[in-house]
């Protein structure tokens, strides 16, 4: 009989015969008052009722970690899907976008949900949680999966199997409800006690806790401007009949994707043109401040906006906020003693504001430069003066924070928030996180232009997101305009570049779990060749070959 050895944190070991389920060895781990929601087996996230049949290093995944929170959210969504199936078997639950710590849902009945309907869904979810229902994960044959999803009325899920055709299909099942497997779920529902359903617009928000405190929900902070952008793009996707990975795959399969590419690019150019018109209508505007999270396409957007402003008679000039970094000796440090280049205090705000005020008064100023290698701020003779038709463009993470430009009157500023807000879903009730879209962009760009591996990019992504939560997201409602920089055809293009990079992450690296998850996500999409991407597309900022100079 085969023997396998399990190694635990602290290097204690256990030798067993053949195989074991992690749920039977939870006493090997310290709980520290936390809930163990899954395990990491050779750096791959596995459910507690999964089977381990090879020698492995095993460590717990707690509910207050990023991975644990993702499993919790995914499981809540599954329970909501089951509740909707139980109560409204003839309707389809449709997931929208994230909003704070919550996801927006509607039913496809065409009518807004009533408070009574939302309350009934919540009570059904509570019943499922209270009864501690078992969620089973198992393979079924391809034909069984097709028949199952047809019988459940899961049209988009069934359609996905036209383009993912394995001989056996991994599914999650609870009672008579099933769904495709997109990642580990909890093994039973009793742990899913912290959630709420809150009426919102024509549907509701499924609210869940922040991973840093899984015991309670955070106060809801509405983001009406962001919601409106999402709503507009969702409606556009419906008009285009491209709302899911499966419908996009169908376009690719039918060789009709080139028209869709042209339409999506044209729509984005129009949106940038509309923002240029808004700037033009605000006659007092002298500086355009552009901010957005990592890999939201700020650089290309700045260049495209500059062209649109030129068409309106402006002469745009660009100021790089990177030039205003303080010298290394004056750069603040974070709680770990590392230089914090993302905090506002890392910039010479005083000099920036004095330069802006002087230029608005018609004076010529000497612009600073920054040597990233040496950590030195210096002057090399670059000068700038604003003429009558000139307008400044500045892009950087602090652009929407008025503490960046406290001396500049509000009427002289026009602020733009960017994010890659894809309207596509994987299917009717499995969404595509915006952060995944941006992370894949970043992985490709870091490899193409910065010589970084996928593991390197994944390793620093948590810190990037921490900076976004601190310095960007709190100020997004300060924007005069918002721009969605996602292009609905981009993931099939990025897949060509990202998959080989992600496959190079080994089970010996902590980043293996995230790389595996992203590969499973990319597996939902067919591919589009880079030759189909226009040379001025935002996607070129990440894959190369742009008509713009960076």
C-alpha positions in Angstrom: 0.0 0.0 0.0 1.3 3.5 -0.9 2.5 5.6 2.1 2.4 9.4 2.0 4.0 11.9 4.4 2.2 15.1 5.5 4.3 17.9 6.9 2.7 20.6 9.0 3.7 24.1 10.2 6.5 23.6 12.7 7.7 20.7 10.6 5.8 18.0 12.5 4.9 15.1 10.2 2.3 12.3 9.8 2.7 9.2 7.7 -0.5 7.7 6.5 -1.7 5.0 4.0 -2.9 6.1 0.6 -5.0 9.2 1.1 -6.7 11.5 3.7 -9.3 14.3 3.8 -8.0 17.5 5.5 -11.1 17.9 7.6 -10.0 14.8 9.7 -6.7 16.4 10.7 -7.7 20.0 11.7 -6.5 19.3 15.2 -3.0 19.4 13.8 -3.3 23.2 13.3 -3.5 26.0 15.7 -6.8 27.9 15.4 -5.8 31.0 17.4 -9.5 31.7 17.7 -9.8 31.8 13.9 -11.9 29.6 11.6 -10.1 27.3 9.3 -11.9 27.5 6.0 -9.7 25.5 3.7 -6.1 24.2 3.5 -3.1 24.9 1.4 -1.6 21.7 0.0 1.8 22.1 -1.7 0.7 25.8 -2.1 -2.6 24.9 -3.8 -5.9 25.9 -2.1 -8.0 22.8 -1.4 -11.4 22.4 0.3 -11.5 20.7 3.7 -13.4 17.7 2.3 -11.0 17.2 -0.6 -8.6 14.3 -0.9 -4.9 14.5 -0.4 -3.1 11.5 -1.9 0.5 12.6 -2.3 3.1 13.7 0.2 2.5 17.3 0.9 3.2 20.3 3.1 -0.2 21.3 4.5 -1.1 24.6 6.2 -4.4 26.1 7.2 -6.3 28.8 5.3 -8.0 31.0 7.9 -11.1 33.1 7.3 -9.2 36.4 8.0 -6.9 35.9 5.0 -7.4 37.0 1.4 -7.7 33.4 0.2 -10.2 32.6 3.0 -12.3 35.6 2.3 -12.5 34.7 -1.4 -13.7 31.2 -0.5 -16.3 32.7 1.9 -17.6 35.1 -0.7 -17.7 32.4 -3.4 -19.6 30.1 -1.1 -22.1 32.8 -0.2 -22.8 33.4 -3.9 -23.4 29.7 -4.3 -25.8 29.6 -1.4 -27.6 32.6 -2.9 -27.9 30.9 -6.2 -29.4 27.8 -4.5 -31.9 30.1 -2.6 -33.0 31.8 -5.8 -33.4 28.4 -7.5 -35.5 27.2 -4.6 -37.8 30.2 -4.5 -37.9 31.4 -8.1 -37.1 28.3 -10.3 -38.4 30.0 -13.4 -36.3 33.1 -13.1 -32.5 33.5 -13.4 -30.3 35.2 -10.8 -27.9 37.7 -12.5 -24.8 38.9 -10.7 -23.5 42.4 -11.5 -20.5 44.2 -10.2 -18.9 44.7 -6.8 -19.9 47.7 -4.7 -17.9 48.1 -1.5 -18.0 44.8 0.3 -20.9 43.5 -1.7 -22.1 42.2 -5.1 -25.1 43.7 -6.9 -27.8 41.2 -8.1 -31.0 41.2 -10.0 -33.5 38.7 -11.4 -34.0 38.5 -15.2 -37.8 39.0 -14.8 -37.5 42.5 -16.1 -39.1 43.9 -13.0 -37.4 45.4 -9.9 -37.3 43.1 -6.9 -39.6 43.9 -4.1 -38.5 44.3 -0.5 -40.6 41.2 0.3 -38.8 39.1 -2.4 -35.4 40.2 -1.1 -36.4 39.3 2.5 -37.6 35.9 1.3 -34.2 35.3 -0.3 -32.4 36.3 2.8 -34.5 34.0 5.0 -34.0 31.1 2.6 -30.2 31.7 2.8 -30.4 31.8 6.6 -32.3 28.4 6.5 -29.6 26.9 4.3 -26.9 28.1 6.7 -28.8 27.0 9.8 -29.3 23.5 8.5 -25.6 23.2 7.7 -26.0 21.9 4.2 -23.2 19.9 2.7 -21.7 21.3 -0.5 -20.3 18.5 -2.6 -17.6 18.9 -5.2 -17.3 16.1 -7.8 -16.8 15.3 -11.4 -19.7 14.3 -13.8 -19.4 13.3 -17.4 -19.6 16.0 -20.1 -23.0 14.9 -21.2 -24.3 14.8 -17.6 -23.1 18.4 -17.1 -24.8 19.6 -20.3 -28.1 17.9 -19.3 -27.8 19.2 -15.7 -27.4 22.8 -16.6 -30.1 22.6 -19.3 -32.5 21.2 -16.7 -31.6 24.0 -14.2 -32.1 26.7 -16.9 -28.5 27.9 -16.5 -28.3 29.0 -20.2 -24.9 30.8 -20.0 -23.3 28.0 -17.9 -24.5 25.4 -20.5 -23.2 27.6 -23.3 -19.8 27.7 -21.7 -19.5 24.0 -22.2 -19.6 24.5 -26.0 -16.1 26.1 -25.6 -14.8 24.1 -22.6 -15.2 20.5 -23.5 -13.4 18.2 -21.0 -14.5 14.6 -20.8 -15.5 15.2 -17.2 -16.7 18.4 -15.6 -16.1 19.5 -12.0 -19.2 20.8 -10.4 -20.5 21.9 -7.0 -23.8 20.5 -5.7 -26.1 21.1 -2.8 -29.4 19.3 -2.7 -30.8 19.7 -6.2 -28.8 22.8 -7.2 -25.5 22.6 -9.0 -23.0 25.0 -10.6 -19.7 24.9 -12.4 -16.6 24.8 -10.2 -14.6 28.0 -10.4 -12.7 27.6 -7.1 -13.0 25.9 -3.7 -16.1 26.4 -1.6 -16.7 25.7 2.1 -17.6 22.0 2.7 -20.8 22.9 4.6 -22.8 26.0 5.1 -22.9 26.6 8.9 -19.8 28.8 8.7 -21.5 31.4 6.4 -23.4 33.3 9.1 -22.1 36.8 8.4 -24.0 38.3 5.4 -26.9 40.5 4.5 -29.2 41.3 1.5 -29.8 45.0 1.1 -32.3 46.5 -1.4 -30.4 48.6 -4.0 -31.8 50.2 -7.1 -33.7 47.5 -9.0 -32.0 44.6 -7.2 -30.1 44.1 -4.0 -26.6 43.8 -2.6 -25.2 40.6 -1.2 -23.0 42.0 1.5 -20.1 40.1 3.1 -17.4 40.9 5.6 -14.0 42.3 5.0 -11.2 39.7 5.4 -9.5 41.7 8.1 -12.6 41.2 10.4 -14.7 38.3 9.2 -17.0 38.5 12.3 -19.0 41.5 11.1 -20.1 43.6 8.1 -18.5 47.0 7.6 -20.8 50.1 7.1 -22.0 50.5 3.6 -20.5 53.4 1.6 -22.4 54.1 -1.5 -20.6 54.9 -4.8 -23.3 56.3 -7.1 -21.0 57.5 -9.8 -19.3 54.1 -10.1 -22.6 52.3 -10.1 -23.8 54.4 -12.9 -20.8 53.6 -15.0 -21.3 49.9 -14.4 -25.0 50.1 -15.2 -24.3 51.9 -18.4 -21.8 49.3 -19.6 -24.1 46.4 -18.5 -26.8 47.8 -20.7 -24.4 48.2 -23.6 -23.3 44.6 -23.2 -26.9 43.5 -23.4 -27.4 45.5 -26.6 -24.3 43.8 -28.0 -25.5 40.4 -26.9 -22.1 39.9 -25.2 -22.5 39.6 -21.5 -20.5 36.5 -20.6 -17.3 34.6 -21.4 -19.5 32.1 -23.4 -21.1 34.8 -25.6 -17.6 36.3 -26.3 -16.3 32.8 -27.1 -19.1 32.4 -29.5 -18.1 35.6 -31.4 -14.5 34.3 -31.6 -15.7 30.9 -32.8 -18.0 32.4 -35.4 -15.1 34.7 -36.6 -17.2 37.8 -35.9 -14.9 39.2 -33.2 -13.2 41.8 -35.3 -16.4 43.9 -35.6 -16.8 43.7 -31.9 -13.2 44.8 -31.3 -13.9 47.9 -33.5 -17.1 48.7 -31.7 -15.5 48.4 -28.3 -12.6 50.6 -29.3 -14.9 53.1 -30.9 -17.0 53.3 -27.7 -14.0 53.9 -25.6 -12.7 56.7 -27.8 -16.2 58.3 -27.7 -16.2 58.2 -23.9 -12.8 59.9 -23.9 -14.1 62.5 -26.4 -17.1 63.1 -24.2 -14.8 63.8 -21.2 -12.7 66.2 -23.4 -16.0 68.1 -24.1 -16.7 68.3 -20.4 -13.3 69.8 -19.8 -13.9 72.3 -22.6 -17.2 73.3 -21.1 -15.5 74.0 -17.8 -13.7 77.0 -19.2 -11.8 77.8 -16.0 -10.1 74.3 -16.0 -6.3 74.6 -16.3 -5.2 71.2 -15.0 -6.6 67.7 -15.6 -5.9 65.3 -12.8 -6.1 61.6 -13.7 -6.1 58.8 -11.1 -6.9 55.2 -11.0 -5.6 51.9 -9.6 -2.7 49.9 -11.0 -2.9 48.8 -14.6 -6.1 50.9 -15.2 -4.4 52.4 -18.4 -3.7 55.8 -17.0 -0.7 56.5 -19.4 -2.5 55.6 -22.6 -5.7 57.4 -21.5 -3.7 60.5 -20.9 -2.3 60.4 -24.4 -5.7 59.7 -25.9 -7.2 62.5 -23.9 -4.5 64.9 -25.1 -5.4 64.1 -28.7 -9.0 64.8 -28.1 -8.2 68.1 -26.3 -5.9 69.1 -29.3 -8.9 68.5 -31.6 -10.7 71.1 -29.5 -8.0 73.7 -29.9 -6.0 73.0 -26.7 -2.2 72.5 -26.4 -1.9 69.9 -23.7 1.3 69.7 -21.6 2.1 66.8 -19.3 3.6 67.0 -15.9 4.8 63.7 -14.4 4.1 63.5 -10.7 7.0 61.0 -10.5 9.3 63.9 -11.0 8.1 65.4 -7.7 9.3 62.5 -5.4 11.3 63.7 -2.5 14.9 62.5 -2.1 15.3 59.1 -0.5 16.4 60.7 2.8 13.0 62.5 3.1 10.8 59.6 2.0 8.6 58.2 4.7 8.7 54.6 5.7 5.9 52.1 6.3 5.2 50.0 9.4 7.7 47.4 8.1 10.5 50.0 7.7 10.3 50.0 3.9 10.2 53.2 1.9 6.6 54.1 1.2 6.5 55.6 -2.2 2.7 55.5 -2.4 1.9 57.8 0.4 1.2 61.5 -0.4 4.1 62.6 1.8 6.5 60.9 -0.6 5.8 63.8 -3.0 7.1 67.3 -2.7 3.6 68.7 -2.6 4.8 72.2 -1.7 7.0 72.5 -4.8 4.3 71.1 -7.0 1.7 73.6 -5.9 4.1 76.5 -6.2 5.0 75.4 -9.7 1.3 75.2 -10.6 0.4 78.6 -9.2 3.4 80.3 -10.9 2.4 78.7 -14.3 -1.2 79.8 -13.9 0.2 83.4 -13.3 2.1 83.1 -16.6 5.5 82.5 -15.1 8.1 80.0 -16.4 9.1 77.4 -13.8 11.9 75.0 -13.5 10.7 71.4 -13.3 12.3 68.8 -11.0 13.6 65.4 -12.0 13.9 62.2 -10.0 16.5 59.5 -10.2 14.8 56.3 -9.1 18.1 54.3 -9.0 19.9 56.8 -6.7 16.8 58.1 -4.9 17.7 61.7 -5.7 15.6 64.7 -6.5 17.5 67.2 -8.8 17.1 69.8 -11.5 18.4 69.3 -15.0 17.1 72.4 -16.7 13.6 71.4 -17.8 11.3 74.4 -17.9 7.7 75.0 -18.6 5.4 77.9 -19.2 1.6 77.9 -19.9 0.5 79.8 -23.0 -3.1 80.9 -23.6 -4.4 77.6 -25.0 -2.3 75.3 -22.9 -3.8 72.9 -20.4 -1.9 70.6 -18.0 -2.4 66.9 -17.7 -1.2 65.1 -14.6 -1.7 61.4 -13.8 -0.9 59.7 -10.6 -2.5 57.8 -7.7 -3.2 60.9 -5.7 -4.8 62.9 -8.4 -8.3 62.9 -6.8 -7.0 63.8 -3.4 -7.3 67.6 -2.9 -4.4 67.4 -0.5 -2.2 67.0 -3.6 -3.2 70.4 -4.9 -4.5 72.5 -1.9 -3.4 75.8 -3.4 -5.2 75.3 -6.7 -8.7 76.6 -6.7 -11.4 73.9 -7.5 -12.6 75.8 -10.6 -9.1 75.3 -12.2 -9.1 71.5 -11.6 -10.9 68.7 -13.6 -10.5 65.3 -12.0 -10.9 61.9 -13.8 -11.1 58.5 -12.2 -10.2 55.4 -14.3 -10.8 51.8 -13.7 -11.0 48.6 -15.7 -14.6 47.8 -15.0 -15.4 44.7 -17.2 -19.1 44.1 -17.6 -18.6 40.5 -18.6 -19.5 37.6 -16.3 -18.2 34.1 -16.4 -21.9 33.0 -16.5 -25.2 34.3 -15.0 -24.1 34.3 -11.4 -20.3 34.0 -11.4 -18.6 37.4 -11.9 -15.2 38.5 -13.2 -13.5 40.6 -10.5 -12.1 43.9 -11.8 -8.9 43.3 -9.8 -8.3 40.0 -11.8 -8.5 41.9 -15.0 -6.0 44.4 -13.8 -3.7 41.8 -12.2 -3.5 39.9 -15.5 -2.7 43.2 -17.3 0.0 43.9 -14.8 1.5 40.3 -15.1 1.8 40.7 -18.8 3.2 44.3 -18.7 5.7 43.4 -16.0 7.0 40.5 -18.0 7.1 42.5 -21.3 8.8 45.6 -20.1 10.2 45.1 -16.6 11.6 41.6 -16.7 9.5 40.4 -13.8 8.0 36.9 -13.5 4.4 36.2 -12.8 5.3 35.1 -9.3 7.1 38.5 -8.7 4.0 40.4 -9.7 1.6 38.3 -7.7 3.9 38.6 -4.6 3.6 42.4 -4.6 0.0 42.6 -5.6 -1.3 42.7 -2.0 0.8 45.7 -1.3 -0.4 47.4 -4.5 -4.0 46.8 -3.5 -3.4 48.1 0.0 -2.1 51.3 -1.5 -5.2 51.6 -3.7 -7.5 51.1 -0.7 -5.7 53.9 1.2 -4.9 56.4 -1.5 -7.3 55.9 -4.5 -10.6 54.3 -3.8 -11.6 56.7 -0.9 -11.5 59.6 -3.3 -13.2 58.2 -6.4 -16.4 60.0 -5.8 -14.5 63.3 -6.0 -14.1 62.8 -9.7 -15.7 65.1 -12.2 -15.8 62.2 -14.7 -15.2 58.5 -14.6 -13.9 56.3 -17.5 -14.1 52.6 -17.8 -10.8 51.5 -19.5 -11.7 47.8 -19.8 -12.2 46.4 -23.3 -14.5 43.4 -23.3 -12.3 41.5 -25.7 -9.0 42.0 -23.9 -8.9 38.9 -21.7 -8.7 36.5 -24.7 -5.8 38.7 -26.0 -4.0 38.8 -22.6 -4.5 35.1 -22.2 -2.0 34.4 -25.0 0.7 36.2 -23.0 -0.3 35.4 -19.4 -0.8 31.6 -19.6 2.8 30.7 -20.3 4.0 33.1 -17.5 1.5 31.6 -14.9 2.5 28.1 -15.8 6.1 28.9 -14.7 5.0 29.4 -11.1 5.8 26.2 -9.3 4.2 24.4 -6.3 7.3 25.3 -4.3 6.2 29.0 -4.5 3.6 30.7 -2.3 2.2 32.3 -5.4 1.2 29.0 -6.9 -2.3 29.1 -5.5 -3.0 32.4 -7.1 -1.4 31.4 -10.4 -3.5 28.2 -10.5 -6.7 30.2 -9.8 -5.9 32.7 -12.6 -5.2 29.8 -15.0 -8.6 28.3 -14.2 -10.1 31.7 -14.9 -8.3 32.1 -18.2 -9.4 28.6 -19.2 -12.9 30.0 -19.6 -11.9 32.1 -22.6 -10.9 31.3 -26.2 -7.9 33.3 -27.6 -7.6 36.4 -29.8 -4.3 37.1 -31.6 -2.5 40.3 -30.8 -2.6 41.2 -34.5 -6.3 42.0 -34.1 -5.6 44.8 -31.5 -5.4 48.3 -32.9 -2.1 50.0 -32.4 -3.6 52.9 -30.3 -5.6 50.5 -28.0 -5.1 50.6 -24.3 -4.2 46.9 -24.5 -1.0 47.9 -26.3 0.2 49.5 -23.1 0.5 46.0 -21.7 1.4 43.8 -24.6 3.5 46.2 -26.6 3.4 47.5 -30.2 1.6 50.7 -29.3 1.5 53.6 -31.7 2.2 55.8 -28.7 5.6 56.4 -27.2 5.8 55.7 -23.4 
